[in-house]
């Protein structure tokens, strides 16, 4: 695994942790949740794009 892919994977995991922590709060901040989920999706898309690019090279 390339270092950039590894760092993206680690970022995705941290975002998952932050999302879970926000959901567990007594009153979750819906705007923060939306931003975290959107960022997590962007990271996931970048990982998928990278994996496809590496697969076809």
Predicted model as a PDB file, atoms N, CA, C, CB and O in Angstrom, pLDDT in the B-factor column:
MODEL        1                                                                  
ATOM      1  N   UNK A   1       0.847  -1.175   0.000  1.00 62.00           N  
ATOM      2  CA  UNK A   1       0.000   0.000   0.000  1.00 62.00           C  
ATOM      3  C   UNK A   1       0.895   1.243   0.000  1.00 62.00           C  
ATOM      4  CB  UNK A   1      -0.965  -0.004   1.226  1.00 62.00           C  
ATOM      5  O   UNK A   1       1.856   1.321   0.765  1.00 62.00           O  
ATOM      6  N   UNK A   2       0.581   2.186  -0.840  1.00 85.00           N  
ATOM      7  CA  UNK A   2       1.339   3.427  -0.890  1.00 85.00           C  
ATOM      8  C   UNK A   2       1.042   4.277   0.328  1.00 85.00           C  
ATOM      9  CB  UNK A   2       1.024   4.202  -2.168  1.00 85.00           C  
ATOM     10  O   UNK A   2      -0.017   4.151   0.943  1.00 85.00           O  
ATOM     11  N   UNK A   3       1.980   5.141   0.674  1.00 89.00           N  
ATOM     12  CA  UNK A   3       1.847   5.954   1.879  1.00 89.00           C  
ATOM     13  C   UNK A   3       0.620   6.871   1.808  1.00 89.00           C  
ATOM     14  CB  UNK A   3       3.112   6.786   2.093  1.00 89.00           C  
ATOM     15  O   UNK A   3      -0.053   7.082   2.817  1.00 89.00           O  
ATOM     16  N   UNK A   4       0.330   7.413   0.625  1.00 88.00           N  
ATOM     17  CA  UNK A   4      -0.821   8.297   0.496  1.00 88.00           C  
ATOM     18  C   UNK A   4      -2.120   7.530   0.747  1.00 88.00           C  
ATOM     19  CB  UNK A   4      -0.845   8.947  -0.896  1.00 88.00           C  
ATOM     20  O   UNK A   4      -3.020   8.036   1.416  1.00 88.00           O  
ATOM     21  N   UNK A   5      -2.216   6.328   0.219  1.00 90.00           N  
ATOM     22  CA  UNK A   5      -3.410   5.506   0.445  1.00 90.00           C  
ATOM     23  C   UNK A   5      -3.539   5.150   1.919  1.00 90.00           C  
ATOM     24  CB  UNK A   5      -3.359   4.223  -0.410  1.00 90.00           C  
ATOM     25  O   UNK A   5      -4.641   5.132   2.468  1.00 90.00           O  
ATOM     26  N   UNK A   6      -2.414   4.867   2.553  1.00 94.00           N  
ATOM     27  CA  UNK A   6      -2.417   4.546   3.976  1.00 94.00           C  
ATOM     28  C   UNK A   6      -2.933   5.738   4.783  1.00 94.00           C  
ATOM     29  CB  UNK A   6      -1.001   4.144   4.446  1.00 94.00           C  
ATOM     30  O   UNK A   6      -3.753   5.577   5.686  1.00 94.00           O  
ATOM     31  N   UNK A   7      -2.445   6.934   4.450  1.00 95.00           N  
ATOM     32  CA  UNK A   7      -2.875   8.129   5.182  1.00 95.00           C  
ATOM     33  C   UNK A   7      -4.358   8.407   4.956  1.00 95.00           C  
ATOM     34  CB  UNK A   7      -2.042   9.347   4.758  1.00 95.00           C  
ATOM     35  O   UNK A   7      -5.053   8.825   5.882  1.00 95.00           O  
ATOM     36  N   UNK A   8      -4.853   8.180   3.740  1.00 95.00           N  
ATOM     37  CA  UNK A   8      -6.277   8.345   3.479  1.00 95.00           C  
ATOM     38  C   UNK A   8      -7.093   7.338   4.290  1.00 95.00           C  
ATOM     39  CB  UNK A   8      -6.570   8.186   1.978  1.00 95.00           C  
ATOM     40  O   UNK A   8      -8.154   7.674   4.816  1.00 95.00           O  
ATOM     41  N   UNK A   9      -6.598   6.111   4.388  1.00 96.00           N  
ATOM     42  CA  UNK A   9      -7.284   5.080   5.164  1.00 96.00           C  
ATOM     43  C   UNK A   9      -7.334   5.471   6.640  1.00 96.00           C  
ATOM     44  CB  UNK A   9      -6.583   3.716   4.993  1.00 96.00           C  
ATOM     45  O   UNK A   9      -8.357   5.292   7.301  1.00 96.00           O  
ATOM     46  N   UNK A  10      -6.232   6.002   7.149  1.00 97.00           N  
ATOM     47  CA  UNK A  10      -6.192   6.446   8.540  1.00 97.00           C  
ATOM     48  C   UNK A  10      -7.150   7.619   8.767  1.00 97.00           C  
ATOM     49  CB  UNK A  10      -4.759   6.844   8.931  1.00 97.00           C  
ATOM     50  O   UNK A  10      -7.830   7.677   9.792  1.00 97.00           O  
ATOM     51  N   UNK A  11      -7.204   8.546   7.820  1.00 97.00           N  
ATOM     52  CA  UNK A  11      -8.123   9.677   7.921  1.00 97.00           C  
ATOM     53  C   UNK A  11      -9.567   9.195   7.930  1.00 97.00           C  
ATOM     54  CB  UNK A  11      -7.898  10.661   6.763  1.00 97.00           C  
ATOM     55  O   UNK A  11     -10.387   9.703   8.694  1.00 97.00           O  
ATOM     56  N   UNK A  12      -9.879   8.227   7.094  1.00 97.00           N  
ATOM     57  CA  UNK A  12     -11.227   7.659   7.032  1.00 97.00           C  
ATOM     58  C   UNK A  12     -11.600   7.050   8.388  1.00 97.00           C  
ATOM     59  CB  UNK A  12     -11.320   6.587   5.907  1.00 97.00           C  
ATOM     60  O   UNK A  12     -12.719   7.228   8.869  1.00 97.00           O  
ATOM     61  N   UNK A  13     -10.665   6.339   8.991  1.00 97.00           N  
ATOM     62  CA  UNK A  13     -10.915   5.718  10.300  1.00 97.00           C  
ATOM     63  C   UNK A  13     -11.138   6.781  11.379  1.00 97.00           C  
ATOM     64  CB  UNK A  13      -9.735   4.804  10.695  1.00 97.00           C  
ATOM     65  O   UNK A  13     -12.017   6.627  12.228  1.00 97.00           O  
ATOM     66  N   UNK A  14     -10.348   7.857  11.350  1.00 98.00           N  
ATOM     67  CA  UNK A  14     -10.521   8.932  12.336  1.00 98.00           C  
ATOM     68  C   UNK A  14     -11.874   9.616  12.166  1.00 98.00           C  
ATOM     69  CB  UNK A  14      -9.389   9.967  12.211  1.00 98.00           C  
ATOM     70  O   UNK A  14     -12.537   9.951  13.147  1.00 98.00           O  
ATOM     71  N   UNK A  15     -12.274   9.817  10.925  1.00 98.00           N  
ATOM     72  CA  UNK A  15     -13.578  10.429  10.678  1.00 98.00           C  
ATOM     73  C   UNK A  15     -14.699   9.533  11.190  1.00 98.00           C  
ATOM     74  CB  UNK A  15     -13.768  10.712   9.181  1.00 98.00           C  
ATOM     75  O   UNK A  15     -15.680  10.021  11.750  1.00 98.00           O  
ATOM     76  N   UNK A  16     -14.552   8.211  10.997  1.00 98.00           N  
ATOM     77  CA  UNK A  16     -15.534   7.264  11.541  1.00 98.00           C  
ATOM     78  C   UNK A  16     -15.645   7.407  13.052  1.00 98.00           C  
ATOM     79  CB  UNK A  16     -15.153   5.819  11.178  1.00 98.00           C  
ATOM     80  O   UNK A  16     -16.745   7.426  13.603  1.00 98.00           O  
ATOM     81  N   UNK A  17     -14.504   7.506  13.712  1.00 98.00           N  
ATOM     82  CA  UNK A  17     -14.496   7.653  15.174  1.00 98.00           C  
ATOM     83  C   UNK A  17     -15.187   8.943  15.593  1.00 98.00           C  
ATOM     84  CB  UNK A  17     -13.056   7.629  15.713  1.00 98.00           C  
ATOM     85  O   UNK A  17     -15.968   8.950  16.544  1.00 98.00           O  
ATOM     86  N   UNK A  18     -14.904  10.033  14.890  1.00 98.00           N  
ATOM     87  CA  UNK A  18     -15.517  11.315  15.227  1.00 98.00           C  
ATOM     88  C   UNK A  18     -17.025  11.277  15.001  1.00 98.00           C  
ATOM     89  CB  UNK A  18     -14.889  12.440  14.402  1.00 98.00           C  
ATOM     90  O   UNK A  18     -17.786  11.849  15.781  1.00 98.00           O  
ATOM     91  N   UNK A  19     -17.450  10.614  13.946  1.00 98.00           N  
ATOM     92  CA  UNK A  19     -18.885  10.491  13.665  1.00 98.00           C  
ATOM     93  C   UNK A  19     -19.563   9.694  14.774  1.00 98.00           C  
ATOM     94  CB  UNK A  19     -19.124   9.814  12.288  1.00 98.00           C  
ATOM     95  O   UNK A  19     -20.613  10.092  15.277  1.00 98.00           O  
ATOM     96  N   UNK A  20     -18.962   8.570  15.155  1.00 98.00           N  
ATOM     97  CA  UNK A  20     -19.545   7.762  16.233  1.00 98.00           C  
ATOM     98  C   UNK A  20     -19.617   8.544  17.535  1.00 98.00           C  
ATOM     99  CB  UNK A  20     -18.733   6.482  16.440  1.00 98.00           C  
ATOM    100  O   UNK A  20     -20.610   8.453  18.258  1.00 98.00           O  
ATOM    101  N   UNK A  21     -18.574   9.312  17.843  1.00 98.00           N  
ATOM    102  CA  UNK A  21     -18.553  10.093  19.075  1.00 98.00           C  
ATOM    103  C   UNK A  21     -19.634  11.177  19.042  1.00 98.00           C  
ATOM    104  CB  UNK A  21     -17.164  10.726  19.288  1.00 98.00           C  
ATOM    105  O   UNK A  21     -20.298  11.431  20.047  1.00 98.00           O  
ATOM    106  N   UNK A  22     -19.802  11.804  17.892  1.00 98.00           N  
ATOM    107  CA  UNK A  22     -20.825  12.861  17.779  1.00 98.00           C  
ATOM    108  C   UNK A  22     -22.223  12.271  17.927  1.00 98.00           C  
ATOM    109  CB  UNK A  22     -20.702  13.600  16.422  1.00 98.00           C  
ATOM    110  O   UNK A  22     -23.083  12.873  18.570  1.00 98.00           O  
ATOM    111  N   UNK A  23     -22.455  11.111  17.344  1.00 97.00           N  
ATOM    112  CA  UNK A  23     -23.771  10.461  17.442  1.00 97.00           C  
ATOM    113  C   UNK A  23     -24.094  10.092  18.888  1.00 97.00           C  
ATOM    114  CB  UNK A  23     -23.816   9.201  16.557  1.00 97.00           C  
ATOM    115  O   UNK A  23     -25.254  10.143  19.298  1.00 97.00           O  
ATOM    116  N   UNK A  24     -23.077   9.723  19.658  1.00 98.00           N  
ATOM    117  CA  UNK A  24     -23.289   9.307  21.046  1.00 98.00           C  
ATOM    118  C   UNK A  24     -23.573  10.474  21.990  1.00 98.00           C  
ATOM    119  CB  UNK A  24     -22.082   8.553  21.537  1.00 98.00           C  
ATOM    120  O   UNK A  24     -24.045  10.268  23.108  1.00 98.00           O  
ATOM    121  N   UNK A  25     -23.289  11.692  21.547  1.00 97.00           N  
ATOM    122  CA  UNK A  25     -23.539  12.852  22.405  1.00 97.00           C  
ATOM    123  C   UNK A  25     -25.023  12.965  22.718  1.00 97.00           C  
ATOM    124  CB  UNK A  25     -23.034  14.145  21.735  1.00 97.00           C  
ATOM    125  O   UNK A  25     -25.871  12.486  21.965  1.00 97.00           O  
ATOM    126  N   UNK A  26     -25.316  13.594  23.820  1.00 97.00           N  
ATOM    127  CA  UNK A  26     -26.712  13.744  24.244  1.00 97.00           C  
ATOM    128  C   UNK A  26     -27.526  14.493  23.191  1.00 97.00           C  
ATOM    129  CB  UNK A  26     -26.788  14.483  25.592  1.00 97.00           C  
ATOM    130  O   UNK A  26     -28.649  14.110  22.863  1.00 97.00           O  
ATOM    131  N   UNK A  27     -26.940  15.562  22.671  1.00 97.00           N  
ATOM    132  CA  UNK A  27     -27.575  16.313  21.583  1.00 97.00           C  
ATOM    133  C   UNK A  27     -26.547  16.460  20.469  1.00 97.00           C  
ATOM    134  CB  UNK A  27     -28.098  17.724  22.072  1.00 97.00           C  
ATOM    135  O   UNK A  27     -25.741  17.390  20.478  1.00 97.00           O  
ATOM    136  N   UNK A  28     -26.577  15.540  19.511  1.00 97.00           N  
ATOM    137  CA  UNK A  28     -25.594  15.600  18.415  1.00 97.00           C  
ATOM    138  C   UNK A  28     -25.763  16.864  17.573  1.00 97.00           C  
ATOM    139  CB  UNK A  28     -25.721  14.361  17.517  1.00 97.00           C  
ATOM    140  O   UNK A  28     -26.879  17.328  17.338  1.00 97.00           O  
ATOM    141  N   UNK A  29     -24.649  17.401  17.132  1.00 98.00           N  
ATOM    142  CA  UNK A  29     -24.638  18.573  16.273  1.00 98.00           C  
ATOM    143  C   UNK A  29     -24.839  18.088  14.834  1.00 98.00           C  
ATOM    144  CB  UNK A  29     -23.299  19.391  16.429  1.00 98.00           C  
ATOM    145  O   UNK A  29     -23.933  17.502  14.241  1.00 98.00           O  
ATOM    146  N   UNK A  30     -26.016  18.333  14.283  1.00 97.00           N  
ATOM    147  CA  UNK A  30     -26.349  17.798  12.956  1.00 97.00           C  
ATOM    148  C   UNK A  30     -25.488  18.410  11.855  1.00 97.00           C  
ATOM    149  CB  UNK A  30     -27.821  18.044  12.648  1.00 97.00           C  
ATOM    150  O   UNK A  30     -25.164  17.727  10.883  1.00 97.00           O  
ATOM    151  N   UNK A  31     -25.110  19.679  11.985  1.00 98.00           N  
ATOM    152  CA  UNK A  31     -24.255  20.310  10.979  1.00 98.00           C  
ATOM    153  C   UNK A  31     -22.869  19.673  10.988  1.00 98.00           C  
ATOM    154  CB  UNK A  31     -24.148  21.830  11.231  1.00 98.00           C  
ATOM    155  O   UNK A  31     -22.303  19.393   9.931  1.00 98.00           O  
ATOM    156  N   UNK A  32     -22.328  19.446  12.174  1.00 98.00           N  
ATOM    157  CA  UNK A  32     -21.010  18.800  12.283  1.00 98.00           C  
ATOM    158  C   UNK A  32     -21.069  17.377  11.724  1.00 98.00           C  
ATOM    159  CB  UNK A  32     -20.531  18.777  13.763  1.00 98.00           C  
ATOM    160  O   UNK A  32     -20.154  16.944  11.024  1.00 98.00           O  
ATOM    161  N   UNK A  33     -22.140  16.657  12.030  1.00 98.00           N  
ATOM    162  CA  UNK A  33     -22.312  15.300  11.491  1.00 98.00           C  
ATOM    163  C   UNK A  33     -22.350  15.322   9.970  1.00 98.00           C  
ATOM    164  CB  UNK A  33     -23.600  14.659  12.040  1.00 98.00           C  
ATOM    165  O   UNK A  33     -21.707  14.499   9.319  1.00 98.00           O  
ATOM    166  N   UNK A  34     -23.095  16.255   9.405  1.00 98.00           N  
ATOM    167  CA  UNK A  34     -23.188  16.368   7.955  1.00 98.00           C  
ATOM    168  C   UNK A  34     -21.813  16.618   7.346  1.00 98.00           C  
ATOM    169  CB  UNK A  34     -24.156  17.493   7.565  1.00 98.00           C  
ATOM    170  O   UNK A  34     -21.446  15.987   6.356  1.00 98.00           O  
ATOM    171  N   UNK A  35     -21.055  17.537   7.936  1.00 98.00           N  
ATOM    172  CA  UNK A  35     -19.718  17.848   7.411  1.00 98.00           C  
ATOM    173  C   UNK A  35     -18.773  16.658   7.525  1.00 98.00           C  
ATOM    174  CB  UNK A  35     -19.126  19.044   8.149  1.00 98.00           C  
ATOM    175  O   UNK A  35     -18.021  16.366   6.595  1.00 98.00           O  
ATOM    176  N   UNK A  36     -18.810  15.974   8.666  1.00 98.00           N  
ATOM    177  CA  UNK A  36     -17.946  14.805   8.859  1.00 98.00           C  
ATOM    178  C   UNK A  36     -18.287  13.704   7.862  1.00 98.00           C  
ATOM    179  CB  UNK A  36     -18.072  14.274  10.293  1.00 98.00           C  
ATOM    180  O   UNK A  36     -17.395  13.087   7.280  1.00 98.00           O  
ATOM    181  N   UNK A  37     -19.570  13.463   7.671  1.00 98.00           N  
ATOM    182  CA  UNK A  37     -19.993  12.414   6.741  1.00 98.00           C  
ATOM    183  C   UNK A  37     -19.632  12.764   5.304  1.00 98.00           C  
ATOM    184  CB  UNK A  37     -21.496  12.178   6.855  1.00 98.00           C  
ATOM    185  O   UNK A  37     -19.229  11.898   4.528  1.00 98.00           O  
ATOM    186  N   UNK A  38     -19.777  14.037   4.956  1.00 98.00           N  
ATOM    187  CA  UNK A  38     -19.420  14.469   3.600  1.00 98.00           C  
ATOM    188  C   UNK A  38     -17.912  14.302   3.365  1.00 98.00           C  
ATOM    189  CB  UNK A  38     -19.842  15.947   3.370  1.00 98.00           C  
ATOM    190  O   UNK A  38     -17.492  13.839   2.305  1.00 98.00           O  
ATOM    191  N   UNK A  39     -17.107  14.680   4.358  1.00 98.00           N  
ATOM    192  CA  UNK A  39     -15.668  14.542   4.252  1.00 98.00           C  
ATOM    193  C   UNK A  39     -15.271  13.067   4.171  1.00 98.00           C  
ATOM    194  CB  UNK A  39     -14.981  15.216   5.441  1.00 98.00           C  
ATOM    195  O   UNK A  39     -14.391  12.697   3.394  1.00 98.00           O  
ATOM    196  N   UNK A  40     -15.926  12.233   4.976  1.00 98.00           N  
ATOM    197  CA  UNK A  40     -15.637  10.796   4.942  1.00 98.00           C  
ATOM    198  C   UNK A  40     -15.950  10.210   3.564  1.00 98.00           C  
ATOM    199  CB  UNK A  40     -16.447  10.060   6.029  1.00 98.00           C  
ATOM    200  O   UNK A  40     -15.207   9.368   3.061  1.00 98.00           O  
ATOM    201  N   UNK A  41     -17.045  10.656   2.961  1.00 98.00           N  
ATOM    202  CA  UNK A  41     -17.407  10.199   1.624  1.00 98.00           C  
ATOM    203  C   UNK A  41     -16.387  10.656   0.587  1.00 98.00           C  
ATOM    204  CB  UNK A  41     -18.797  10.705   1.249  1.00 98.00           C  
ATOM    205  O   UNK A  41     -16.049   9.897  -0.321  1.00 98.00           O  
ATOM    206  N   UNK A  42     -15.894  11.887   0.710  1.00 97.00           N  
ATOM    207  CA  UNK A  42     -14.868  12.384  -0.211  1.00 97.00           C  
ATOM    208  C   UNK A  42     -13.596  11.550  -0.104  1.00 97.00           C  
ATOM    209  CB  UNK A  42     -14.557  13.863   0.074  1.00 97.00           C  
ATOM    210  O   UNK A  42     -12.978  11.219  -1.116  1.00 97.00           O  
ATOM    211  N   UNK A  43     -13.210  11.213   1.115  1.00 97.00           N  
ATOM    212  CA  UNK A  43     -12.014  10.391   1.323  1.00 97.00           C  
ATOM    213  C   UNK A  43     -12.222   9.002   0.717  1.00 97.00           C  
ATOM    214  CB  UNK A  43     -11.681  10.279   2.836  1.00 97.00           C  
ATOM    215  O   UNK A  43     -11.327   8.455   0.073  1.00 97.00           O  
ATOM    216  N   UNK A  44     -13.401   8.446   0.930  1.00 97.00           N  
ATOM    217  CA  UNK A  44     -13.717   7.123   0.382  1.00 97.00           C  
ATOM    218  C   UNK A  44     -13.657   7.142  -1.146  1.00 97.00           C  
ATOM    219  CB  UNK A  44     -15.113   6.661   0.855  1.00 97.00           C  
ATOM    220  O   UNK A  44     -13.130   6.215  -1.762  1.00 97.00           O  
ATOM    221  N   UNK A  45     -14.195   8.193  -1.750  1.00 97.00           N  
ATOM    222  CA  UNK A  45     -14.148   8.318  -3.207  1.00 97.00           C  
ATOM    223  C   UNK A  45     -12.713   8.429  -3.717  1.00 97.00           C  
ATOM    224  CB  UNK A  45     -14.953   9.533  -3.656  1.00 97.00           C  
ATOM    225  O   UNK A  45     -12.369   7.840  -4.741  1.00 97.00           O  
ATOM    226  N   UNK A  46     -11.881   9.179  -3.008  1.00 95.00           N  
ATOM    227  CA  UNK A  46     -10.476   9.303  -3.411  1.00 95.00           C  
ATOM    228  C   UNK A  46      -9.761   7.962  -3.297  1.00 95.00           C  
ATOM    229  CB  UNK A  46      -9.756  10.359  -2.553  1.00 95.00           C  
ATOM    230  O   UNK A  46      -8.952   7.612  -4.156  1.00 95.00           O  
ATOM    231  N   UNK A  47     -10.055   7.222  -2.251  1.00 94.00           N  
ATOM    232  CA  UNK A  47      -9.456   5.893  -2.098  1.00 94.00           C  
ATOM    233  C   UNK A  47      -9.885   4.969  -3.233  1.00 94.00           C  
ATOM    234  CB  UNK A  47      -9.845   5.280  -0.745  1.00 94.00           C  
ATOM    235  O   UNK A  47      -9.058   4.251  -3.795  1.00 94.00           O  
ATOM    236  N   UNK A  48     -11.160   4.985  -3.569  1.00 94.00           N  
ATOM    237  CA  UNK A  48     -11.683   4.136  -4.637  1.00 94.00           C  
ATOM    238  C   UNK A  48     -11.053   4.508  -5.981  1.00 94.00           C  
ATOM    239  CB  UNK A  48     -13.217   4.253  -4.716  1.00 94.00           C  
ATOM    240  O   UNK A  48     -10.654   3.635  -6.752  1.00 94.00           O  
ATOM    241  N   UNK A  49     -10.970   5.801  -6.248  1.00 93.00           N  
ATOM    242  CA  UNK A  49     -10.366   6.270  -7.494  1.00 93.00           C  
ATOM    243  C   UNK A  49      -8.907   5.846  -7.574  1.00 93.00           C  
ATOM    244  CB  UNK A  49     -10.481   7.796  -7.611  1.00 93.00           C  
ATOM    245  O   UNK A  49      -8.440   5.394  -8.619  1.00 93.00           O  
ATOM    246  N   UNK A  50      -8.196   5.993  -6.472  1.00 90.00           N  
ATOM    247  CA  UNK A  50      -6.782   5.589  -6.430  1.00 90.00           C  
ATOM    248  C   UNK A  50      -6.621   4.101  -6.652  1.00 90.00           C  
ATOM    249  CB  UNK A  50      -6.153   5.979  -5.097  1.00 90.00           C  
ATOM    250  O   UNK A  50      -5.726   3.668  -7.378  1.00 90.00           O  
ATOM    251  N   UNK A  51      -7.485   3.315  -6.029  1.00 87.00           N  
ATOM    252  CA  UNK A  51      -7.402   1.857  -6.164  1.00 87.00           C  
ATOM    253  C   UNK A  51      -7.653   1.441  -7.617  1.00 87.00           C  
ATOM    254  CB  UNK A  51      -8.420   1.163  -5.222  1.00 87.00           C  
ATOM    255  O   UNK A  51      -6.969   0.565  -8.147  1.00 87.00           O  
ATOM    256  N   UNK A  52      -8.632   2.072  -8.247  1.00 87.00           N  
ATOM    257  CA  UNK A  52      -8.920   1.745  -9.650  1.00 87.00           C  
ATOM    258  C   UNK A  52      -7.765   2.148 -10.554  1.00 87.00           C  
ATOM    259  CB  UNK A  52     -10.209   2.438 -10.111  1.00 87.00           C  
ATOM    260  O   UNK A  52      -7.411   1.414 -11.477  1.00 87.00           O  
ATOM    261  N   UNK A  53      -7.176   3.314 -10.292  1.00 85.00           N  
ATOM    262  CA  UNK A  53      -6.045   3.764 -11.084  1.00 85.00           C  
ATOM    263  C   UNK A  53      -4.859   2.824 -10.951  1.00 85.00           C  
ATOM    264  CB  UNK A  53      -5.644   5.164 -10.676  1.00 85.00           C  
ATOM    265  O   UNK A  53      -4.194   2.511 -11.939  1.00 85.00           O  
ATOM    266  N   UNK A  54      -4.592   2.372  -9.727  1.00 80.00           N  
ATOM    267  CA  UNK A  54      -3.477   1.450  -9.499  1.00 80.00           C  
ATOM    268  C   UNK A  54      -3.759   0.071 -10.116  1.00 80.00           C  
ATOM    269  CB  UNK A  54      -3.206   1.309  -7.990  1.00 80.00           C  
ATOM    270  O   UNK A  54      -2.841  -0.608 -10.574  1.00 80.00           O  
ATOM    271  N   UNK A  55      -5.012  -0.325 -10.121  1.00 82.00           N  
ATOM    272  CA  UNK A  55      -5.385  -1.621 -10.658  1.00 82.00           C  
ATOM    273  C   UNK A  55      -5.160  -1.691 -12.174  1.00 82.00           C  
ATOM    274  CB  UNK A  55      -6.843  -1.919 -10.330  1.00 82.00           C  
ATOM    275  O   UNK A  55      -4.763  -2.732 -12.697  1.00 82.00           O  
ATOM    276  N   UNK A  56      -5.410  -0.590 -12.867  1.00 82.00           N  
ATOM    277  CA  UNK A  56      -5.307  -0.601 -14.326  1.00 82.00           C  
ATOM    278  C   UNK A  56      -3.944  -0.160 -14.825  1.00 82.00           C  
ATOM    279  CB  UNK A  56      -6.364   0.283 -14.920  1.00 82.00           C  
ATOM    280  O   UNK A  56      -3.738  -0.088 -16.036  1.00 82.00           O  
ATOM    281  N   UNK A  57      -3.013   0.135 -13.944  1.00 71.00           N  
ATOM    282  CA  UNK A  57      -1.649   0.503 -14.375  1.00 71.00           C  
ATOM    283  C   UNK A  57      -0.735  -0.661 -14.301  1.00 71.00           C  
ATOM    284  CB  UNK A  57      -1.092   1.629 -13.540  1.00 71.00           C  
ATOM    285  O   UNK A  57       0.447  -0.539 -14.624  1.00 71.00           O  
TER     286      UNK A  57                                                      
ENDMDL                                                                          
END                                                                             
